[in-house]
Amino acid sequence: MIFVTVGTHDQQFDRLLREVDRLVAQKTIGGKVIAQIGNSKYRPRNYEYFTFSSWRRILDLNKRSNVVITHGGAGSIMLAAHFNKPIVAVPRRKKYGEHADDHQIQLVRELEKEKRVIAVYEIENLSNAIKKAKLLKSKNRSQKKRRK
């Protein structure tokens, strides 16, 4: 399962939700996708979504996911990292009306350098980033099996 989260910021993140919807419709993304869409105006047609939910549900979705696709918010990234999930981080951009400034780009760049996230700066690169994240997940699973 892929969990998509845009956090609790008061601006939309339609650009990300639209691209995920397109990829699911094209069957580029297979399997279950669930998204927390926050204050976004776009309503996905091809995957399950909700606006906001309980902390318990957000924890559960992070824990059960194979990949987390998130905005560049520190809290959302840290939560996925806590559960050791492959993280695809798409920073919100001022030029698209997604945030007041571009500070998420700085955070994602630093985490990318440390190989803690797979960064997506241009939305058309999301598909490749998801493929990399799924490969990471299967490599991690293989390493765990060998350690046992």
PyMOL commands that set and color helices and strands:
alter all, ss='L'
color gray80, all
select helices_A, chain A and resi 14-25+55-64+74-82+94-96+103-113+123-147
alter helices_A, ss='H'
color red, helices_A
select strands_A, chain A and resi 2-5+33-36+48-50+67-71+87-90+118-119
alter strands_A, ss='S'
color yellow, strands_A
deselect
rebuild
show_as cartoon
